[in-house]
Amino acid sequence: MTIHLPNDIESDILAEVHGGHFASVDDALAEAWRSFRRHQQPPAPAPGQGLIGALREDADLLDEIVEHAMKVR
């Protein structure tokens, strides 16, 4: 794969490689991509704040769900 980067970004990447932070330009770009992907994924809910935690915050919705479950039971 061939990519073309702006001069300032290319210089920054090369400086990081030459400074020993990355073994190669490929490693630096791979890490940049992984970092980008991690930031694109929605954060995991905090403990107790998944679906059940969200339902605790909406008592009316929880009541509707329980009522429906009891009818179809």
C-alpha positions, 0 to 999 in steps of 0.5 A, a space after each residue: 500500500 502506498 500512502 501520501 501524507 502531508 509533509 508535517 505528519 510524515 516528519 512527525 512520524 519519522 521523528 517518532 521512529 528515529 527517536 525509538 518510539 516505534 520500530 518502523 513507519 509501518 508500526 507507527 501507522 498501525 498503532 495510529 489506526 488501532 488508536 483511531 478504531 478504539 476511539 470510534 467504538 462506543 464506550 462500554 457501560 459502567 457497571 450497573 449501567 447496562 440495559 438493566 441500569 438504564 431501566 432502573 432510571 426509567 421506572 415507567 418503561 420498566 413497569 411496561 416491560 414487566 406488565 408485558 412479560 406477565 401477559 405473555 407468560 
